[in-house]
């Protein structure tokens, strides 16, 4: 009774690995995308942000920054309403 539920993630993981092997070269993202990529992390994001802000300020412009923390966003979604 519970077997299909436990086999589904294994089968989807295997199919994702096969698709990644076949078409991984075509699945690229922008160089400014840092999430979910190998060999990138928070340090790369902070370095890019601080260097961009330094460059903009040194050229005489103002910088306005907005930060959105969405870590608990999915806990607040009304799943019945979807």
Beta strands, then each sheet from edge to edge (+ up, - down):
end
